[in-house]
Amino acid sequence: MADQKCTTCNGHGSTAHSAGGSGYTYKCCTSCNGTGRKS
């Protein structure tokens, strides 16, 4: 499941932690050990 989230985080902020745009995307990417890319 974590892998899937990482992939989704890549360019897409599926897991919204903070309503801001790149904010939640960055957090998601961080959870992916930097695997995700902040768009």
N, CA, C and O atoms as a GROMACS GRO file, in nm:
protein
  156
    1MET      N    1   0.084  -0.120   0.000
    1MET     CA    2   0.000   0.000   0.000
    1MET      C    3   0.088   0.125   0.000
    1MET      O    4   0.057   0.224  -0.067
    2ALA      N    5   0.196   0.118   0.075
    2ALA     CA    6   0.285   0.234   0.083
    2ALA      C    7   0.344   0.265  -0.054
    2ALA      O    8   0.357   0.382  -0.093
    3ASP      N    9   0.378   0.160  -0.128
    3ASP     CA   10   0.434   0.179  -0.261
    3ASP      C   11   0.335   0.250  -0.352
    3ASP      O   12   0.371   0.340  -0.427
    4GLN      N   13   0.209   0.207  -0.342
    4GLN     CA   14   0.106   0.266  -0.427
    4GLN      C   15   0.093   0.415  -0.397
    4GLN      O   16   0.080   0.498  -0.487
    5LYS      N   17   0.096   0.448  -0.269
    5LYS     CA   18   0.084   0.588  -0.230
    5LYS      C   19   0.200   0.668  -0.286
    5LYS      O   20   0.182   0.780  -0.333
    6CYS      N   21   0.318   0.609  -0.281
    6CYS     CA   22   0.437   0.674  -0.333
    6CYS      C   23   0.419   0.706  -0.481
    6CYS      O   24   0.447   0.817  -0.526
    7THR      N   25   0.373   0.608  -0.556
    7THR     CA   26   0.354   0.626  -0.699
    7THR      C   27   0.251   0.735  -0.726
    7THR      O   28   0.269   0.819  -0.814
    8THR      N   29   0.144   0.732  -0.649
    8THR     CA   30   0.039   0.831  -0.667
    8THR      C   31   0.090   0.970  -0.630
    8THR      O   32   0.050   1.071  -0.688
    9CYS      N   33   0.180   0.972  -0.532
    9CYS     CA   34   0.236   1.098  -0.486
    9CYS      C   35   0.324   1.160  -0.593
    9CYS      O   36   0.347   1.281  -0.594
   10ASN      N   37   0.373   1.078  -0.682
   10ASN     CA   38   0.462   1.125  -0.787
   10ASN      C   39   0.386   1.215  -0.885
   10ASN      O   40   0.330   1.167  -0.983
   11GLY      N   41   0.384   1.344  -0.856
   11GLY     CA   42   0.316   1.438  -0.945
   11GLY      C   43   0.170   1.455  -0.908
   11GLY      O   44   0.104   1.547  -0.955
   12HIS      N   45   0.119   1.366  -0.821
   12HIS     CA   46  -0.021   1.376  -0.780
   12HIS      C   47  -0.030   1.373  -0.628
   12HIS      O   48   0.028   1.285  -0.564
   13GLY      N   49  -0.100   1.467  -0.571
   13GLY     CA   50  -0.115   1.470  -0.425
   13GLY      C   51  -0.240   1.397  -0.383
   13GLY      O   52  -0.340   1.460  -0.350
   14SER      N   53  -0.234   1.266  -0.382
   14SER     CA   54  -0.351   1.187  -0.344
   14SER      C   55  -0.378   1.203  -0.195
   14SER      O   56  -0.492   1.231  -0.155
   15THR      N   57  -0.276   1.186  -0.114
   15THR     CA   58  -0.292   1.197   0.030
   15THR      C   59  -0.280   1.342   0.072
   15THR      O   60  -0.170   1.395   0.089
   16ALA      N   61  -0.394   1.406   0.090
   16ALA     CA   62  -0.394   1.549   0.126
   16ALA      C   63  -0.381   1.565   0.277
   16ALA      O   64  -0.474   1.532   0.351
   17HIS      N   65  -0.268   1.615   0.323
   17HIS     CA   66  -0.247   1.637   0.466
   17HIS      C   67  -0.280   1.781   0.502
   17HIS      O   68  -0.342   1.807   0.606
   18SER      N   69  -0.240   1.874   0.418
   18SER     CA   70  -0.266   2.015   0.444
   18SER      C   71  -0.316   2.081   0.316
   18SER      O   72  -0.251   2.073   0.212
   19ALA      N   73  -0.430   2.144   0.324
   19ALA     CA   74  -0.487   2.208   0.205
   19ALA      C   75  -0.401   2.326   0.163
   19ALA      O   76  -0.407   2.433   0.224
   20GLY      N   77  -0.322   2.306   0.059
   20GLY     CA   78  -0.234   2.414   0.015
   20GLY      C   79  -0.185   2.390  -0.127
   20GLY      O   80  -0.141   2.483  -0.195
   21GLY      N   81  -0.191   2.264  -0.172
   21GLY     CA   82  -0.145   2.235  -0.307
   21GLY      C   83  -0.017   2.155  -0.304
   21GLY      O   84  -0.019   2.034  -0.285
   22SER      N   85   0.097   2.223  -0.321
   22SER     CA   86   0.226   2.154  -0.318
   22SER      C   87   0.260   2.114  -0.175
   22SER      O   88   0.348   2.032  -0.152
   23GLY      N   89   0.188   2.173  -0.080
   23GLY     CA   90   0.215   2.143   0.061
   23GLY      C   91   0.188   1.997   0.092
   23GLY      O   92   0.275   1.926   0.143
   24TYR      N   93   0.066   1.952   0.063
   24TYR     CA   94   0.032   1.813   0.091
   24TYR      C   95   0.111   1.719   0.002
   24TYR      O   96   0.145   1.608   0.044
   25THR      N   97   0.141   1.763  -0.120
   25THR     CA   98   0.217   1.678  -0.213
   25THR      C   99   0.357   1.655  -0.158
   25THR      O  100   0.409   1.544  -0.164
   26TYR      N  101   0.417   1.760  -0.105
   26TYR     CA  102   0.552   1.750  -0.051
   26TYR      C  103   0.555   1.653   0.068
   26TYR      O  104   0.646   1.571   0.081
   27LYS      N  105   0.453   1.665   0.155
   27LYS     CA  106   0.445   1.578   0.273
   27LYS      C  107   0.436   1.433   0.229
   27LYS      O  108   0.504   1.346   0.284
   28CYS      N  109   0.352   1.409   0.129
   28CYS     CA  110   0.334   1.272   0.079
   28CYS      C  111   0.466   1.219   0.027
   28CYS      O  112   0.503   1.105   0.053
   29CYS      N  113   0.536   1.302  -0.048
   29CYS     CA  114   0.664   1.261  -0.106
   29CYS      C  115   0.763   1.229   0.005
   29CYS      O  116   0.842   1.136  -0.006
   30THR      N  117   0.760   1.307   0.112
   30THR     CA  118   0.851   1.285   0.223
   30THR      C  119   0.824   1.148   0.284
   30THR      O  120   0.917   1.078   0.325
   31SER      N  121   0.696   1.112   0.291
   31SER     CA  122   0.658   0.982   0.347
   31SER      C  123   0.713   0.870   0.260
   31SER      O  124   0.739   0.760   0.308
   32CYS      N  125   0.730   0.900   0.132
   32CYS     CA  126   0.780   0.800   0.038
   32CYS      C  127   0.932   0.794   0.042
   32CYS      O  128   0.994   0.742  -0.051
   33ASN      N  129   0.992   0.846   0.148
   33ASN     CA  130   1.139   0.844   0.157
   33ASN      C  131   1.202   0.922   0.043
   33ASN      O  132   1.312   0.889  -0.002
   34GLY      N  133   1.133   1.027  -0.004
   34GLY     CA  134   1.188   1.107  -0.113
   34GLY      C  135   1.170   1.040  -0.247
   34GLY      O  136   1.223   1.087  -0.348
   35THR      N  137   1.094   0.929  -0.250
   35THR     CA  138   1.072   0.860  -0.377
   35THR      C  139   0.980   0.942  -0.466
   35THR      O  140   0.997   0.948  -0.588
   36GLY      N  141   0.882   1.006  -0.403
   36GLY     CA  142   0.788   1.087  -0.479
   36GLY      C  143   0.850   1.216  -0.524
   36GLY      O  144   0.949   1.261  -0.466
   37ARG      N  145   0.793   1.277  -0.625
   37ARG     CA  146   0.850   1.401  -0.678
   37ARG      C  147   0.755   1.516  -0.649
   37ARG      O  148   0.636   1.509  -0.681
   38LYS      N  149   0.805   1.621  -0.589
   38LYS     CA  150   0.720   1.737  -0.558
   38LYS      C  151   0.691   1.814  -0.685
   38LYS      O  152   0.782   1.868  -0.747
   39SER      N  153   0.564   1.819  -0.724
   39SER     CA  154   0.528   1.889  -0.847
   39SER      C  155   0.481   2.030  -0.815
   39SER      O  156   0.445   2.106  -0.905
   0.00000   0.00000   0.00000
